[in-house]
């Protein structure tokens, strides 16, 4: 039915609803990105599950978010049910075998998966400003804060580091204004209030160490299957801006860290962005431009990005134009916006003379979709009305006990579970304040209050080993350089910074 160079999606139907042919996604075009759309309850999650299974079978690691908890079933073997075996027969899936897939569970809050953390410096001022919905003036203060951290060798690792730095620059506003630009205490105060809100919403769990290593998302098993990284996102969706910012950060990290590979025989990683509209809702132009840039260029790194959303209008035209593989489930057309969405979806497909695409979109059943993938020479195939194949893993969520067992057996078990708080900006600024107070005491002979000199109980800055690979965490210079990467726009600039970082790492 399919060979090792493609993924079987389902079978297309003739006008009389009889079997026509298998519909496949060619692996060599898997990094040309894709789009899965459709109204609630039309089968998008199962399609995502089928795609994730297919990539994993072919040795391609996958990262996807589990919005409702349903996707966790991919970690367990499916069970024969009448509606599944009937669908397998309809699409001529023979043999229809059930299997479980190698899954690594992740969770920003560390409850339903291994914790995912990033340092504040890795996030950078642009994405932090987006996450915090800062005004232009406040974003300017954030950029100044990061610049001062670079200039003064202050590591920004967690929330308290950023809070301490902001308090410090508010105290030095007059001095800083001469060199870096105006910093008002009102702007700093507004940022601090927003940080407090983020802390209360649980964002502080995300910022810190040990930071996620991209290589841990790109694992394969001894039998050659790609790991499926499932992010528990049901609680995360309570803060949709954090969810969208985190996934944009992850895309940016992949873009900046992975080497150029051109067009490989199969992707190095496939990234599914569920509820994709959250990335673009009320997003400033600079963020949309960033997404467009990353999506356009990350293909050459071997990464495929697949947006999953209800409405094709949720994705800007500049991004939509770059999505070559498309699966369109049913849409409703009761309101003017819905009618426009149907028309837009129909017009993005290569027409099929056998049916009216816009009419069929409103008539598709559950588990049925219009499918068009890139064929020979990367030309989109004629759109086909397709029955999506049934998944081989379980449909629906797993139990808490099953999740715990999988996490205990995970290849990253114990690697990220315990947070580490090493010396960084918070402790460094405390030491400076203590030293300044002591110097004043010696100058005037009057004792000052006992400011703590801080210090970390977790070891010294620099050569702390993490993970099985024994890679070093960021030194002051590395953290500064990585922050610089956030503001470098050209590929030449990235190459220069990457080269400098590589030199530092080898020392």
N, C-alpha and C positions, 0 to 999 in steps of 0.2 A: 504494500500500500504506500508506504513512505520509505525513503532510504535514510541513511545517517546524516544526510545533508539538509534535511527539512523537518518541519514539525507538522503533524497532521492536526488540522483544526476541525474538520468535519466534512460533510458532503453537500454539494450544491444540488438544487432541485430543478427539474425541467418545468415548463409551464403547466404540465399536467400533474405536477407534484411527485413525479417518479424520480428515482435516483439518476443523477447526471455524472458527477465525477468527484474525486477527492479534492479538497481545498487545503493547500499547504502554505506554510511560511518558510521560505528558503533561509537557511541559517546565515549564508554569506551576506544577506541583506537585513539580518536581525538588528544590526546597529544603525539602520536607517530610520529608526524610531517608529512610533505607532500611536494609535488612538483607539480607545474602546469607549463607546458612548451608548447611552440608552436610558430610558426612564427607570425609576425605582421598580424592582421586582421583575425585570425583563431578562436577567441572567448574566449581568456584567461580572459579578463575583465569580461565578462558575467559569466564565470565559477566562478571567484572570488566572484562575486555578489551573485550567487546561494549558494555558500558555506557560505558566511557571513550571508545571510538570514537564512539558515538552522541552523547554530550555535545560532543565536539570538533567533529563535523560541524555541530552547531547553534550553534557559536560560544561554547561554554562551556568555560573553562579547567578543568583537572582536576589534582588532586594525588593520587598513590597511591604506595604502597610496594611494591617488588619484592622479596618475601621470598626466593624461590628463584632469581631471575634469569630466569624464564620470561617475565615481562611485558615485558622489554626488546624483544621482537620487534615490539611495536606501532609501533616506529620504522621498520620495513621493510615493503615491500609483500608481501602474502601470495602463495602459489603455489597453483595449481589442483591439488587432490588428490581422489581418488575419494570419500573419506568427507566431504569438505567440500562438493563439488558435489551429492552425494546428499542431504545435510542441507538445503542451499539449496533443492533441488527439493521436499523434504518440506514446508518452511515457506513455499513459494511466494515465495522471495526472487528476484525477477526484475526487472532483471538483477542477477546476483551479480558485483560488481566488486571487484577487489583494489586496495588503496591503502596508502600509508604515511602516517603522521600526524606532525604537528610535535611533537617530543619534546625536552624539556630534561632531561638527566640530572643528578641531584644525589647527593651522598654526604657524610655527616658526616666521613668520613675523607679525602675528596678524592682517592680512588683511582679510582672508577668513575663519577665525576660531579663537577660543580663543588662545591666545599666549601660547606657550610651552617654559618654561625656565628651565635651570639647572645651578647650580653654577659651577664655574671653578673647585672647589675641588671635586665635584661629578664626573665631567668628568674624572679627573685624568690625570697624565702625559702620560701614554701610549696612550690613545685615542686622547689626544690633539696633541701629536707628530705625530700620524697617520693623523689627520685632517690637520696638517700644513706641512706634508711631510718633516719632519726634518731629517737631517743627524744624524749619530750615535753620533757624538760629541755634536750636538745641543740637541739631546734627553737627553744626559747626563746632560747638563745644566738645562734642564727642570726638571729632577728628583731631582737635587740639589735644585732648586727653591722650589719645593713642600716640600722637607725635611726641608728646612729653615723655610717655612711657618708653618709647624707643630711644629718645635722646638721653634719658637718665638711667637706662638699664633696669627699668622696673618691670618685672614679669607680671602680666595680667592673666591670671589663671582662673580665678573664680569670682563670684559676685562681690565678696568683701574686698577683693583687690581693687575692683573698679570703683566701689563706693569710697574706699580710702583715698584713691587717687583723685576723685572728683572733689572730696572734701579738702584735700591738699591744694588743688589748683584754685579753689574758691578763696582760700586764705591768702594765696599768692597772686590774686587776680591782677593787681597793679603791675607787679613784676612781669607776669606772663604776658600781659597785654602789649608790652613794648616789643616783644620778640615774636609772639605767635598770633596776636590778634585779640580783640576784646572778648573777655569772659565775664559774664555777669553772674552774680550770686543767684539771681532769680532763675536763670536758665539752669544752673547747676542744681538748684533746689527742685526744679520741675523734673529733671532727670532722676534725681535721687528718689522722688516720690514714685516715679514710674518703676524704678528698680525694686522698690518696696512692694509694689503691687505684683510684679513678676515673681518676686520671692514668695509671696503668699499664694500664688497660683502654681508653685512648684517648679518654676524655671530654674531655680538654684540647683536642682538635682542635675541639670544638664551641664552646668558650667563647673569644670574642675578636672581632676586627674584621678586615675589614668585615662588619658584621652584615647578615643577609638583609633585603632590602626586600620587603615583602609584594607590592608592585606587580609584582615580577618573577615571581611565581607566577600572575599574572592577565593574561598576555599573549595576544593574538590575532594571527594572521598576516594579511598583506595580503588574502588571499582569504577572510577571515572565520572561519577555523577557530580553535578554542580550543587553546592549548598544553596538552600533556599532560606534567606534571612527574612524573618517575619517580625515586623515591628508592631507590638501591641499598641494600638492607637485609640482605643475606645475612651480611655481617660484623657489622653492627649487632645482629643477633639473638643474637650471642654475649653481649651485655649487654642482655637484654630490658627491664630497668628503664629504661635510657637511651633505648631505642626508644620505650617508652610515654610517658616523661616528655617527650621531644622532641615527639611528636605532640600531646600535651596542651598543651604550650607553644605550638605552632603554632596550634592551635584558639583558644587564649586570645588570641594576637596578632591573629588575624583578627577575633575578637569585639570587641576593644578598638579596633582601628584603622579598621575599615570603617564607613561611615555607614549609617544606617537607610534601607532602601529599600522596606520593606513586602513586598508580594507581587509581584515583577516577572514579566514574561512568561516569563523563563527565569532560571536561577540565575546569579549572578556568578562562582561557583566551586563545584565539587563536590569533596569531600574523601573519599577512600576510606581507611578505617582497617582494614588487614588484620591478622590475628591479634589481633583486638580484645580477646580475653580477657586479654591482657597488661596492658591498661589497668586492669582491675578486680581482677586476682589480688592478694589480700592488701592491697588498697588501703584506707587508713583512710577513715572515713565522710566526712571533710572533702573528700577528693579525689573520691569518688563524687558528693558533692553539687556539687562544682565542675563535673564533667563534665555532670551533669544540667542545671545552670544554663546552661552554654554551649550545649548541644544545644538546649535549649528556646528560648533567646533568639537564637541565631545565625541562625535562619531569617529573622528580620526584616532581617538584613544581606545576604540573598540567597545564603547559603552552605548547600549541602546536605551532610549528613554521612551516609556509608554505612558501616556496620560490616560487616566480613567476618570470619566465624569459623566454627568447626566446629559449635558447639552453641548453640542459642538461649538456653540456661541460662547461657551465659558473660556475657550482658548483663543488668544489673539490671532489674527490672520497671519502675522509674521511668523508665529510659532506653528500654526496649523499647516502652513505651506511646507514645512519640513518633515511632516509625519507621513511616511510612505506606506505603512501597513495599517489597514483600518478595519475595524469590526464595529458595525453599527446595529445595535439592538433597536427595539421598537421605540418610537417617540409618539407622544400625544400631540394633537394639533387643535386645541380648543381656544387658545388665546392668540392674539397677533404675534407675540414673541415666539410661541411654540410653532406657529405656522412658518415663521421666518427661519427657525431652527431646522425644520424639516426641509425647507427649500435649500438652505445652506448645505445640509448634509448630503442631499441628493446631488447638488451641483459639484461636490468635491470628488465624486466617483466617476470613473470612466464608464459611460452609459452602456447598458445592456439592451439591445433591441427587443428582447423578449418581454420586457415589462417596464412599467412606469416607476422609476425609482422612488420618487416622492410619494406616490400612492402606496407602494409596498411598505415603506418605512412605518406607516401608521397601522399596518395590518399584520406585522410580524408577531408570531407567538413567543411564549417564554422559551428561551434556549435556541431561538432562531435569530439569525442576523444577516445583514448584508456584509459581504466580505470582499475586500480587494487587497491583495498583497503585491509586492514588487516581484516581477518575474524576470525573465532573461533580460540582460542589459539594463536592469533596474527600471523597467517600464511597468507602470501599474497595470494589473490585470483587469479585465472587464469585470464589473461588480457582479457577484452571484448571490442569489438567495440561498442561504446555507443553514443546515442543521448542525449546531456545534456538538462535537463528540462529548460523551460523558467522561468525567475525570476518573482516574484510577485510584485516587486517595479518597478519604472520607469527605462527604459533603456535610458541613456543619462543624460546630466547635468541639474541641476535645475537653476532657475533664481536668480539674486542677491536679489530680494525682498523675495523670498522663503527662501534663505539662512539666511537673516537677521532675519526673523521671527523665524526660528528654533534656531538661536543663542540666541535670546532674551528669548526664553522659555527654554533654556538649564539649566540643574541642576547645572552647574558651572558658570553660567552667573554672571559677576561681581567679580568672585573669582580670576581670573588671569589677567584681562584686564588692570589693572594699575600696572606699575612697581614700585618696592620699592627699595630705595637705602639707606640701613642702614650702620652704621659704619663698615668698614672692612679694608683690608690691605692698600688701598689708603689713607684713612683718618688717620689710625694709623701711617703710615710712615710719613705723613705730620706733625703730632703732634711731632714725634720724631725729625724730622728735625728742627721744630720750637723750641723745647726744647733745642736742641744742640746749635742752634744759640744764644739763650738767655743766655745759660751758658757761651758761648764764650764771649759774650758782657760783662757779669758781671766780667769775668776773666781779660779782657784787657781794659775794660772801653770804648771801641769803639762801637758805634751803628752799627748794621748790617741791611741789607735790611729787609723789612717786610714780611717774609715768613708767609703764612697763616697757622694757626694751624689746619685747616680742621674742621672735625666734621660733623655729619650727621643731616639733618633736619628731619629725619624720626624716631628718637627714639634711644634708647640705645641698645647695643648688648645684645642678649639673649632672654628675655621673650616677644617677639612680637608675638601676636596671628594671625594666618592666617586660612582662610577657615572655613567651618561650624563646623569642629570638634575641633577647638581651639587648634590644635597641635602646639608646639613650633618650631620655626626655629632653625637651628643648632647653638649651642653655640660654642665657640672656641674649646673646647675639643671634641665636637661631630664632628665638621668639620675636626679636625685632625684625629680622629678615622676613619672617613669615607674615608679619603685619604689613611690611612693605609690599609683599606680593598682592595684598588686597587692593592696593591703589595703583598697581602697575597695569596699564591697559594694553600694551602691545605685546605681541608674542616674543619679540626680541627682549623686552624687559623681563618677561617671565623666564626666558631662557637664561638670562644673566643671573637673576636671583636664584634660580634653581641650581645653577652651577656653583654659586657661592655657598649655598646651603650644603650641596654635596661635598664641597671642599671642607666645610666645617665638620661634617659628620665623620669624614674619614680620618680626622686628626686624632 
